[in-house]
Amino acid sequence: MIRTFTTHNVRKQQELTGSLWEFTPCQGEYEGRTFQVATPCCWENLPDFSDYRGEGIFRTKFYAGGTIRLEFKGVSHTACVTLDGKEIDSHYNAYTAFSVIVKDLGEGEHTLAIRADNRFGIGSALHIPNDYMSYGGVSRPVVLEQLGGLYIRQLHITPHLANGKWMAKAEITAVNLSEKDQAVDVGISVADRAHRWEAVTIRADEEVTLCQDFSFDQVETWEIGKPHLYAARAELEQGGRKVDDLIDRFGFREIRTDKNRILLNGRAVRIKGFCRHEDHPQFGCALPYAAVAADIELIRHLGANSIRAVHYPDDEIFLDLCDEQGILVWEENHARGLSLENMQNPNFEPQAEAVIREMIPLHYNHPCIYIWGILNECASHSEYGKECYGKQYDIIRSLDASRPRSSASCQFKTDICLGLPEVVSYNIYPLWYHDTPPAEYLDDLYRWVQDETEGSGKPFLITEIGAGAIYGCRNNHHAKWTEEYQAQALEKQLAAVLEHEGCSGVYVWQFCDVRISDEWFGGRPRTMNNKGIVDEYRRRKLSYDVVKRIFESYPDYF
């Protein structure tokens, strides 16, 4: 499934995944053997490849000709793409999409091959042994589109309030793929308001971006739990014939910060959320629609109004569902727990910055995304780290000035980057990694931020808090790793955060137990991060009802 709604009426589009492909491992016991596998696919979920690190080739055939566009929504964690034996593209990072346009393809059957590689090494600065699993495979859909000489590459809608009236800026980028200049009529409809540009000239092998401002008298806002969505449609027309189109959805909602609060449509919002990895024991990170929808339903049942997508951009299906159900999403680029040495890897800056440049344009229109995050628990206490944070925050601002920015820090009273973003965020674990009472620990940190840093006066979020529990582990003295201890710790932790007048909210770490890299087995029983409110099979722990009761006792707005 590509999206939850139709994105083209004119452009022909076909999902190539959602079917059986050939899979051939390139190393190990089964080197050179070919298996038929359902795609999207993480090979760790195949019977003989649960711990396979190496390369694997995925192959399929399709029928097409002329000019085509192939979009790869996620290949882990490097991809080398060949078409009929000729390399046409390569890409790094499992969690962002990439695409390639092939011109003058002969009409007929063609073979597409993707060589995926999930090995760690100096060339990979972001996919490293970590507290979550870096899977291998074609983990998100592959899409084939049939293009003509002109196509719409991008459509962005930016809503905002002006004197109590909803406005929206529309930006369309149209591309001329042909070898001669083309004149084209460009039309756009935004929530049933239309505009048309006549005879726009696009030079050969170039693109143009057109902008138009709209105002609206009567529209419904996108709110938590009340997600009114509107369509934006762009079309290209030549000689009275439609030659390309692009459809996307957006919501009339505005996110801004005012003093120490995050405002959604002018109202101070209280974040009650969960951190969620894309991970499932049956599917790895290639969760199908039904599994994603089931996760979101459980999170809504828990009384949450927000999900933090950790620690990478999420699948568009997840974002579509959050748009449709009125759930706020924190989305961040791919980086977790990188030390100063990790950040000094010469590949770090280009790879981390590339994630931002790929994430934001693709996910720009999702009203659920209310904040862009970067560099979870990285070296924000160092001068070199501060330079990296500053550069990445600047890239976000150049791509999207409509949302605030933040990063989840673990640098207790040593972070020097708090003057850079609009929102200050911290991951804290009182009663788990230390025994300090949560209210005392939180207030000490908050006072330091206010009294001694450039983060003073900004909204303050707790972006991780929690405790571990192994499902079914219970005893009379409520020791750590028992369900009883987790429930008791979370009750005290959440009470401290949600009662703190300076905090704008909290994300529980985490929604479900997830698999981790084998190299991280120390301190992680079962080679799992066991801090989920449900286990990997989504079975409820004792903390489920505790968190649900607490979240439901606090309104969504202050």
Backbone torsions as a table, in degrees:
resi	resn	phi	psi	omega
1	MET	NA	125.2	-175.3
2	ILE	-82.8	-55.9	178.4
3	ARG	-140.2	172.9	178.3
4	THR	-91.0	2.2	179.9
5	PHE	-146.4	166.4	-178.2
6	THR	-78.5	127.5	-178.2
7	THR	-104.1	-10.2	178.4
8	HIS	-147.0	137.0	168.1
9	ASN	-107.3	-27.0	-178.1
10	VAL	-97.3	-52.8	-178.3
11	ARG	-68.0	130.0	178.1
12	LYS	-79.7	130.9	-174.2
13	GLN	-136.4	140.4	-178.9
14	GLN	-142.9	129.5	173.6
15	GLU	-80.9	126.8	178.7
16	LEU	-86.5	-28.1	173.3
17	THR	-80.5	-174.8	-172.0
18	GLY	80.2	19.6	-178.3
19	SER	-148.8	177.8	177.6
20	LEU	-81.6	129.8	173.1
21	TRP	-116.5	166.2	170.5
22	GLU	-88.3	137.2	176.5
23	PHE	-124.2	127.9	-179.9
24	THR	-128.1	111.8	175.4
25	PRO	-69.7	148.4	-175.6
26	CYS	-103.6	-8.0	178.4
27	GLN	-138.7	171.7	170.8
28	GLY	81.3	-167.0	-172.6
29	GLU	-59.3	-33.6	-174.4
30	TYR	-105.9	21.3	-179.5
31	GLU	-52.6	128.5	175.6
32	GLY	85.3	-12.5	177.4
33	ARG	-79.7	149.4	-177.9
34	THR	-113.1	134.3	-179.6
35	PHE	-123.7	146.9	171.2
36	GLN	-90.8	126.7	-176.3
37	VAL	-133.5	146.0	174.6
38	ALA	-77.4	137.9	-179.7
39	THR	-118.2	154.0	-4.5
40	PRO	-58.3	157.1	-169.8
41	CYS	-151.3	133.1	163.5
42	CYS	-102.6	123.3	-172.8
43	TRP	-67.7	-19.0	176.9
44	GLU	-63.1	-16.3	178.4
45	ASN	-94.8	3.0	171.9
46	LEU	-82.5	149.9	-171.4
47	PRO	-54.7	-36.9	-173.7
48	ASP	-105.2	12.7	-171.6
49	PHE	-132.7	29.3	-174.4
50	SER	-63.1	-27.0	-179.6
51	ASP	-125.5	27.1	-175.6
52	TYR	-77.6	123.4	170.3
53	ARG	-118.5	122.9	-177.0
54	GLY	165.2	-152.3	179.1
55	GLU	-109.7	150.3	174.8
56	GLY	-146.0	141.2	-178.3
57	ILE	-106.9	127.1	176.0
58	PHE	-107.0	131.4	-177.6
59	ARG	-130.2	144.7	170.8
60	THR	-150.0	166.9	176.2
61	LYS	-118.6	148.9	175.9
62	PHE	-146.5	162.2	179.8
63	TYR	-112.0	124.4	179.2
64	ALA	-166.7	173.3	175.3
65	GLY	-165.7	165.7	-179.2
66	GLY	86.0	-138.9	179.3
67	THR	-100.3	123.8	179.6
68	ILE	-125.8	156.8	173.3
69	ARG	-122.0	126.5	175.9
70	LEU	-108.4	124.9	177.9
71	GLU	-115.1	131.1	-179.3
72	PHE	-114.5	109.9	-171.6
73	LYS	-83.1	-12.4	175.8
74	GLY	179.0	116.7	174.9
75	VAL	-129.7	130.0	-174.1
76	SER	-108.5	135.2	-20.5
77	HIS	-107.5	-2.5	165.1
78	THR	-125.9	153.4	-178.6
79	ALA	-134.2	137.3	168.9
80	CYS	-123.5	118.4	-172.2
81	VAL	-106.9	129.4	174.4
82	THR	-123.3	146.9	176.2
83	LEU	-124.2	117.4	-176.2
84	ASP	53.5	39.2	175.4
85	GLY	85.8	-2.4	-179.1
86	LYS	-109.4	129.1	179.0
87	GLU	-65.9	129.7	-179.7
88	ILE	-119.4	-15.1	179.4
89	ASP	-169.6	162.2	172.3
90	SER	-146.5	159.4	-174.0
91	HIS	-159.5	148.3	174.5
92	TYR	-116.0	137.3	171.6
93	ASN	106.3	128.3	-173.3
94	ALA	-73.5	-22.4	-161.9
95	TYR	-110.2	9.8	175.7
96	THR	-128.6	149.5	-176.9
97	ALA	-83.7	154.8	171.4
98	PHE	-143.1	159.8	-176.6
99	SER	-144.4	160.4	178.2
100	VAL	-142.8	140.9	177.1
101	ILE	-105.9	129.7	178.5
102	VAL	-114.7	121.3	-179.3
103	LYS	-98.4	154.1	172.4
104	ASP	55.4	40.8	176.4
105	LEU	-75.2	130.3	179.6
106	GLY	-64.0	139.0	-179.9
107	GLU	-64.8	128.9	179.0
108	GLY	150.6	-166.0	179.8
109	GLU	-87.7	137.6	-177.0
110	HIS	-132.2	154.2	-179.8
111	THR	-109.3	122.9	176.9
112	LEU	-105.0	129.4	178.0
113	ALA	-128.8	137.8	178.0
114	ILE	-124.7	116.7	175.7
115	ARG	-93.5	108.6	178.9
116	ALA	-98.0	151.8	-177.3
117	ASP	-143.3	120.3	-179.9
118	ASN	-110.8	20.7	-180.0
119	ARG	-78.3	152.5	175.2
120	PHE	-91.4	155.7	178.4
121	GLY	174.1	174.1	-176.4
122	ILE	-61.2	-27.3	179.7
123	GLY	-72.9	-12.6	179.6
124	SER	-112.9	109.9	-178.5
125	ALA	-91.5	-20.7	-174.9
126	LEU	-103.4	-43.5	174.1
127	HIS	-82.6	98.1	178.4
128	ILE	-132.9	164.3	174.6
129	PRO	-52.4	128.8	-168.6
130	ASN	-152.8	179.0	-176.9
131	ASP	-83.6	25.8	169.6
132	TYR	-154.6	170.2	-172.4
133	MET	-94.9	129.4	169.1
134	SER	-92.6	100.4	-177.5
135	TYR	-79.9	166.3	175.9
136	GLY	-115.7	143.6	173.7
137	GLY	134.9	-176.1	173.8
138	VAL	-91.9	90.4	-165.4
139	SER	-93.0	-9.4	176.6
140	ARG	-134.9	168.8	-172.1
141	PRO	-61.1	152.7	168.9
142	VAL	-113.6	130.6	-172.2
143	VAL	-124.6	137.2	175.5
144	LEU	-108.2	127.9	176.5
145	GLU	-122.5	140.0	177.2
146	GLN	-97.4	120.9	-177.3
147	LEU	-113.7	158.8	167.9
148	GLY	-101.1	-147.7	179.7
149	GLY	-80.7	-14.6	-178.5
150	LEU	-129.8	140.8	174.4
151	TYR	-152.4	158.3	178.5
152	ILE	-92.5	116.0	-177.8
153	ARG	-83.4	-33.4	-170.9
154	GLN	-155.0	143.3	175.2
155	LEU	-138.5	116.7	-179.5
156	HIS	-120.0	136.3	176.7
157	ILE	-121.7	125.5	179.8
158	THR	-119.5	102.1	177.6
159	PRO	-82.6	151.8	174.0
160	HIS	-160.3	157.4	178.2
161	LEU	-94.4	136.3	176.0
162	ALA	-136.9	111.4	-179.0
163	ASN	53.7	42.6	177.3
164	GLY	78.2	4.9	-177.9
165	LYS	-115.2	137.7	-179.6
166	TRP	-79.4	131.9	176.2
167	MET	-123.1	161.6	175.2
168	ALA	-151.2	134.2	174.5
169	LYS	-101.6	126.5	178.2
170	ALA	-106.9	134.8	176.8
171	GLU	-128.4	125.0	179.8
172	ILE	-119.6	131.5	174.2
173	THR	-113.3	117.9	179.7
174	ALA	-112.2	141.8	-173.1
175	VAL	-119.8	137.3	173.5
176	ASN	-102.6	111.3	-178.7
177	LEU	-89.8	-6.6	-174.4
178	SER	-85.6	174.3	-177.3
179	GLU	-95.3	10.8	175.6
180	LYS	-138.2	156.4	179.0
181	ASP	-60.8	145.8	-179.2
182	GLN	-129.7	140.4	170.7
183	ALA	-102.8	133.9	-174.8
184	VAL	-144.4	144.7	170.8
185	ASP	-90.2	134.0	-177.2
186	VAL	-118.1	123.9	178.3
187	GLY	-118.8	149.0	177.9
188	ILE	-142.1	142.4	174.0
189	SER	-128.0	123.9	-179.4
190	VAL	-124.1	110.2	-177.5
191	ALA	49.2	44.7	176.1
192	ASP	71.3	9.5	168.6
193	ARG	-99.0	131.0	-171.0
194	ALA	-117.5	153.2	173.3
195	HIS	-149.1	152.8	-177.0
196	ARG	-142.0	135.6	173.3
197	TRP	-108.3	127.3	-177.7
198	GLU	-96.0	139.4	171.3
199	ALA	48.9	53.7	176.4
200	VAL	-78.4	124.9	179.5
201	THR	-90.2	126.5	175.5
202	ILE	-117.8	121.3	-176.9
203	ARG	-68.8	158.6	-178.0
204	ALA	-56.5	133.6	177.8
205	ASP	56.3	29.6	177.4
206	GLU	-129.8	177.7	179.8
207	GLU	-136.0	159.5	175.3
208	VAL	-130.3	149.2	174.3
209	THR	-117.3	126.4	-179.7
210	LEU	-112.0	141.2	-177.4
211	CYS	-125.5	144.8	176.8
212	GLN	-149.4	136.3	176.9
213	ASP	-99.3	138.9	178.4
214	PHE	-124.4	151.1	170.4
215	SER	-123.6	153.1	-172.5
216	PHE	-135.2	136.0	-178.5
217	ASP	-89.6	-44.6	-176.2
218	GLN	-135.1	97.1	173.9
219	VAL	-134.3	157.0	178.2
220	GLU	-93.3	141.0	-179.9
221	THR	-81.7	155.4	171.6
222	TRP	-89.0	120.3	-176.7
223	GLU	-129.5	166.2	172.4
224	ILE	-59.2	122.1	178.8
225	GLY	74.8	-5.7	178.3
226	LYS	-132.9	72.9	-168.1
227	PRO	-90.3	83.5	175.6
228	HIS	-76.4	121.8	-178.3
229	LEU	-114.1	146.0	179.3
230	TYR	-127.5	154.6	180.0
231	ALA	-95.4	144.4	168.6
232	ALA	-121.4	126.3	-176.8
233	ARG	-125.0	129.3	174.8
234	ALA	-120.1	141.5	-178.7
235	GLU	-139.0	146.4	172.4
236	LEU	-110.5	137.9	-176.2
237	GLU	-137.3	136.6	175.8
238	GLN	-133.8	128.7	178.0
239	GLY	56.3	35.7	179.8
240	GLY	77.8	5.8	-178.9
241	ARG	-115.4	130.7	177.1
242	LYS	-74.3	127.4	-175.9
243	VAL	-111.9	-17.1	176.4
244	ASP	-164.3	158.3	176.3
245	ASP	-153.8	164.6	175.7
246	LEU	-150.0	129.3	-179.9
247	ILE	-120.1	133.4	174.7
248	ASP	-141.5	169.5	179.3
249	ARG	-116.5	155.3	176.4
250	PHE	-151.8	173.2	176.1
251	GLY	-132.9	148.9	175.0
252	PHE	-80.6	95.7	176.6
253	ARG	-151.4	149.0	-178.5
254	GLU	-129.2	132.0	177.1
255	ILE	-113.1	127.7	172.7
256	ARG	-151.7	169.5	176.7
257	THR	-113.5	145.7	177.0
258	ASP	-140.9	111.8	-175.5
259	LYS	55.9	-120.9	-174.3
260	ASN	-102.0	24.0	-179.4
261	ARG	-127.5	151.3	171.7
262	ILE	-98.4	125.3	-174.8
263	LEU	-107.0	128.4	171.0
264	LEU	-108.6	112.5	-176.9
265	ASN	53.4	39.2	175.6
266	GLY	86.3	-2.8	-178.9
267	ARG	-109.6	137.8	-179.2
268	ALA	-72.9	118.1	-174.5
269	VAL	-95.6	142.3	174.3
270	ARG	-103.6	117.0	-178.4
271	ILE	-81.0	125.0	173.9
272	LYS	-127.8	98.6	-167.4
273	GLY	-137.5	176.5	174.9
274	PHE	-129.1	143.9	166.4
275	CYS	-81.2	137.2	-177.7
276	ARG	-137.3	125.3	170.3
277	HIS	-89.6	151.0	168.5
278	GLU	-80.3	96.0	-175.8
279	ASP	-159.4	136.9	179.3
280	HIS	-155.0	138.1	-175.9
281	PRO	-62.9	-23.0	-179.8
282	GLN	-91.5	-27.8	-171.6
283	PHE	-120.9	-4.6	-172.8
284	GLY	64.3	-132.2	177.9
285	CYS	-95.6	4.8	-179.5
286	ALA	-96.9	57.8	-176.1
287	LEU	-69.1	131.6	175.3
288	PRO	-75.3	169.7	-177.1
289	TYR	-51.4	-49.0	-174.9
290	ALA	-62.0	-37.0	-179.9
291	ALA	-70.5	-40.3	177.2
292	VAL	-63.4	-47.0	-179.6
293	ALA	-61.1	-38.2	179.1
294	ALA	-65.3	-40.3	176.5
295	ASP	-59.9	-47.0	-177.9
296	ILE	-64.5	-37.5	178.5
297	GLU	-63.0	-41.4	176.9
298	LEU	-63.8	-42.1	-179.5
299	ILE	-64.0	-40.3	176.6
300	ARG	-65.1	-40.4	179.5
301	HIS	-62.4	-28.4	178.8
302	LEU	-76.0	-3.8	179.2
303	GLY	87.7	10.4	-179.3
304	ALA	-80.1	154.2	175.0
305	ASN	-121.1	4.8	-176.3
306	SER	-153.4	152.2	175.7
307	ILE	-130.7	132.7	173.1
308	ARG	-96.9	117.2	180.0
309	ALA	-81.7	105.3	-174.5
310	VAL	-112.7	146.8	-19.2
311	HIS	-111.8	55.3	-172.3
312	TYR	-169.6	163.3	176.2
313	PRO	-65.3	141.6	-176.5
314	ASP	-93.1	167.5	176.7
315	ASP	-61.5	145.4	-179.9
316	GLU	-63.0	-30.2	177.8
317	ILE	-60.3	-42.8	176.4
318	PHE	-59.0	-46.8	-178.8
319	LEU	-66.8	-39.4	176.7
320	ASP	-58.1	-44.5	-178.8
321	LEU	-66.9	-37.8	176.8
322	CYS	-67.5	-38.3	172.7
323	ASP	-55.8	-46.2	-173.0
324	GLU	-73.1	-21.5	-175.8
325	GLN	-113.2	5.4	174.5
326	GLY	69.3	45.8	179.4
327	ILE	-112.9	126.9	178.2
328	LEU	-74.3	141.9	-177.8
329	VAL	-126.2	129.0	165.5
330	TRP	-92.3	120.0	176.5
331	GLU	-118.0	141.3	-174.8
332	GLU	-136.3	161.1	176.7
333	ASN	-74.1	176.0	-170.9
334	HIS	-92.6	105.2	173.2
335	ALA	-172.9	131.4	178.9
336	ARG	-145.2	125.5	171.2
337	GLY	63.4	32.1	-178.7
338	LEU	-80.4	126.4	176.6
339	SER	-74.6	172.7	175.4
340	LEU	-58.2	-42.0	178.7
341	GLU	-61.4	-42.6	176.8
342	ASN	-59.0	-42.8	-176.9
343	MET	-71.6	-19.8	177.6
344	GLN	-86.8	-1.2	169.7
345	ASN	-57.0	128.2	-176.8
346	PRO	-60.1	-16.8	178.5
347	ASN	-88.3	-11.0	-173.3
348	PHE	-62.2	-56.2	-174.8
349	GLU	-60.9	-49.7	179.7
350	PRO	-63.6	-35.6	-178.6
351	GLN	-73.1	-43.3	179.4
352	ALA	-67.6	-39.9	179.3
353	GLU	-68.0	-34.7	178.2
354	ALA	-62.6	-37.1	178.5
355	VAL	-60.1	-44.2	179.2
356	ILE	-61.9	-45.3	-177.8
357	ARG	-66.8	-26.5	177.8
358	GLU	-87.9	-33.7	-176.3
359	MET	-71.9	-51.2	-169.3
360	ILE	-67.9	-49.5	179.3
361	PRO	-59.1	-36.3	-177.8
362	LEU	-72.0	-35.6	-173.5
363	HIS	-105.5	9.1	-171.8
364	TYR	-54.9	-41.8	-171.2
365	ASN	-81.0	-7.3	-177.7
366	HIS	-69.7	114.3	-179.8
367	PRO	-67.0	-22.2	-179.2
368	CYS	-64.5	-30.4	-177.6
369	ILE	-74.5	116.4	-176.6
370	TYR	-111.4	-9.1	-177.8
371	ILE	-156.3	143.8	173.9
372	TRP	-103.9	129.2	178.7
373	GLY	-113.5	159.3	175.8
374	ILE	-140.0	154.5	159.4
375	LEU	50.3	63.3	177.7
376	ASN	-60.3	125.3	174.1
377	GLU	51.1	45.6	176.8
378	CYS	-101.0	-168.3	-168.9
379	ALA	-82.5	61.1	-179.4
380	SER	-79.6	4.3	176.3
381	HIS	-98.1	2.3	-176.5
382	SER	-114.6	154.6	179.6
383	GLU	-66.0	-40.2	177.7
384	TYR	-63.6	-43.8	177.5
385	GLY	-58.9	-41.0	-179.7
386	LYS	-60.9	-38.7	176.5
387	GLU	-60.9	-42.5	179.8
388	CYS	-66.1	-44.3	178.0
389	TYR	-59.6	-44.4	-178.4
390	GLY	-61.0	-43.6	179.9
391	LYS	-63.0	-42.2	-177.1
392	GLN	-71.9	-37.0	174.4
393	TYR	-62.6	-38.1	178.5
394	ASP	-64.5	-38.4	178.1
395	ILE	-63.9	-43.1	177.8
396	ILE	-58.2	-47.7	-177.6
397	ARG	-63.3	-34.0	179.0
398	SER	-69.6	-26.2	-178.4
399	LEU	-94.4	-27.5	-177.0
400	ASP	-157.1	109.6	178.5
401	ALA	-95.6	4.8	-172.3
402	SER	-95.4	-10.0	-177.6
403	ARG	-122.9	147.9	174.0
404	PRO	-72.2	167.3	-177.4
405	ARG	-125.5	154.3	177.9
406	SER	-162.7	174.0	171.7
407	SER	-150.4	139.0	-178.6
408	ALA	-81.4	116.5	-175.1
409	SER	-105.3	149.0	170.7
410	CYS	-119.5	7.7	-177.1
411	GLN	-82.3	88.9	-173.1
412	PHE	-67.2	110.0	176.7
413	LYS	61.4	24.7	176.1
414	THR	-132.2	-4.2	-177.0
415	ASP	-67.2	131.4	-179.6
416	ILE	-111.7	12.2	-176.0
417	CYS	-107.5	8.4	-170.6
418	LEU	-72.5	-12.3	175.6
419	GLY	-80.6	-9.5	-173.5
420	LEU	-84.1	-46.8	-176.1
421	PRO	-89.2	174.5	176.6
422	GLU	-85.3	-22.0	-176.8
423	VAL	-128.1	133.5	176.2
424	VAL	-93.0	132.0	-176.2
425	SER	-136.0	138.8	-179.4
426	TYR	-135.3	144.4	170.7
427	ASN	-101.3	121.9	-178.0
428	ILE	-134.3	148.8	-177.5
429	TYR	-136.8	54.5	173.3
430	PRO	-63.3	145.6	-176.4
431	LEU	74.1	4.3	172.9
432	TRP	-122.0	-63.7	178.8
433	TYR	-87.1	-11.8	173.1
434	HIS	-155.5	166.8	-171.5
435	ASP	-102.7	11.8	179.0
436	THR	-62.0	134.6	176.9
437	PRO	-56.9	136.2	-174.1
438	PRO	-56.5	-43.6	-178.4
439	ALA	-62.8	-40.8	179.4
440	GLU	-65.8	-45.8	-178.6
441	TYR	-65.0	-44.6	-179.0
442	LEU	-64.1	-44.9	-177.2
443	ASP	-66.9	-35.8	176.5
444	ASP	-61.5	-46.1	178.8
445	LEU	-65.0	-44.9	-177.9
446	TYR	-62.9	-41.8	-179.6
447	ARG	-64.7	-38.4	176.9
448	TRP	-62.2	-45.6	178.7
449	VAL	-58.6	-43.2	-177.2
450	GLN	-73.5	-36.1	-171.7
451	ASP	-93.9	-24.5	-169.2
452	GLU	-129.9	6.5	-176.9
453	THR	-133.6	168.0	176.2
454	GLU	-79.1	1.8	174.0
455	GLY	-84.8	0.5	-178.1
456	SER	-58.3	136.4	175.6
457	GLY	82.2	-1.8	-179.9
458	LYS	-92.1	160.5	171.2
459	PRO	-56.6	145.1	-174.9
460	PHE	-128.0	123.4	180.0
461	LEU	-120.0	144.8	166.1
462	ILE	-96.8	112.1	-171.8
463	THR	-97.0	-8.4	169.2
464	GLU	-151.6	136.6	169.9
465	ILE	-159.7	148.0	-179.5
466	GLY	161.8	-169.5	-179.7
467	ALA	-156.4	155.5	-177.5
468	GLY	-87.1	151.7	173.1
469	ALA	-156.4	134.9	175.8
470	ILE	-91.9	125.2	-176.5
471	TYR	-53.9	127.7	179.2
472	GLY	88.0	-7.9	179.8
473	CYS	-85.8	110.6	-179.7
474	ARG	-139.6	145.8	173.1
475	ASN	-153.2	169.6	-172.5
476	ASN	-72.5	-25.2	-178.7
477	HIS	-99.0	8.4	169.0
478	HIS	53.6	50.9	-179.2
479	ALA	-74.2	165.7	175.2
480	LYS	-57.9	149.4	-174.7
481	TRP	79.5	-2.9	173.8
482	THR	-87.5	155.9	175.7
483	GLU	-63.4	-34.5	179.6
484	GLU	-63.2	-44.3	-178.4
485	TYR	-64.4	-43.7	179.9
486	GLN	-58.5	-45.5	-178.6
487	ALA	-61.9	-43.3	-179.5
488	GLN	-66.8	-42.1	-180.0
489	ALA	-63.6	-46.2	-179.0
490	LEU	-63.6	-36.4	178.5
491	GLU	-61.0	-43.8	179.0
492	LYS	-71.1	-41.0	-178.7
493	GLN	-63.4	-49.8	-176.2
494	LEU	-67.0	-37.1	177.0
495	ALA	-61.2	-42.6	-179.5
496	ALA	-62.7	-43.7	-176.7
497	VAL	-72.5	-48.8	-174.1
498	LEU	-72.3	-19.1	176.0
499	GLU	-90.2	-10.4	-177.7
500	HIS	-77.6	121.2	-173.4
501	GLU	-66.9	-18.4	180.0
502	GLY	-89.7	-10.6	-175.2
503	CYS	-92.1	136.4	177.8
504	SER	-90.8	-1.5	176.6
505	GLY	147.6	-170.3	-169.5
506	VAL	-151.6	147.9	168.5
507	TYR	-117.8	122.7	175.6
508	VAL	-75.0	131.4	169.6
509	TRP	-96.1	109.8	0.6
510	GLN	-147.2	-179.8	-177.8
511	PHE	-64.8	-56.5	-176.8
512	CYS	-132.9	154.9	173.2
513	ASP	-62.3	143.8	-178.2
514	VAL	-135.1	154.1	175.8
515	ARG	-71.3	146.1	177.6
516	ILE	-120.0	168.0	175.3
517	SER	-61.0	140.9	-179.1
518	ASP	-56.3	-31.6	-179.0
519	GLU	-65.1	-15.2	-177.8
520	TRP	-100.1	18.3	-172.1
521	PHE	-63.7	-29.0	-178.5
522	GLY	-62.3	125.1	-179.5
523	GLY	79.9	3.3	-179.7
524	ARG	-127.6	87.8	179.7
525	PRO	-54.1	144.8	177.9
526	ARG	68.9	11.6	-172.3
527	THR	52.3	43.2	179.8
528	MET	-135.0	149.9	163.8
529	ASN	-85.5	112.9	-168.0
530	ASN	-98.5	22.6	-177.1
531	LYS	-88.9	10.9	179.6
532	GLY	-66.3	150.5	171.9
533	ILE	-76.1	-26.8	168.3
534	VAL	-121.2	159.4	178.5
535	ASP	-82.6	-173.0	-174.9
536	GLU	-64.2	-23.4	177.9
537	TYR	-91.7	6.6	178.5
538	ARG	70.9	27.2	173.5
539	ARG	-83.7	135.6	-174.1
540	ARG	-73.1	136.4	169.1
541	LYS	-93.7	172.3	-179.1
542	LEU	-59.6	-28.9	-177.8
543	SER	-68.9	-17.8	-178.1
544	TYR	-55.0	-53.8	-177.3
545	ASP	-68.5	-30.8	178.0
546	VAL	-65.1	-49.9	-179.2
547	VAL	-64.6	-41.9	179.1
548	LYS	-58.4	-46.1	179.9
549	ARG	-61.3	-43.3	-178.2
550	ILE	-68.1	-48.8	-178.9
551	PHE	-60.1	-40.5	-177.8
552	GLU	-72.4	-14.1	179.7
553	SER	-86.6	-6.5	179.0
554	TYR	-115.6	131.4	178.7
555	PRO	-70.3	163.8	-178.4
556	ASP	-72.1	-19.9	-177.7
557	TYR	-126.1	148.2	177.6
558	PHE	-73.8	NA	NA
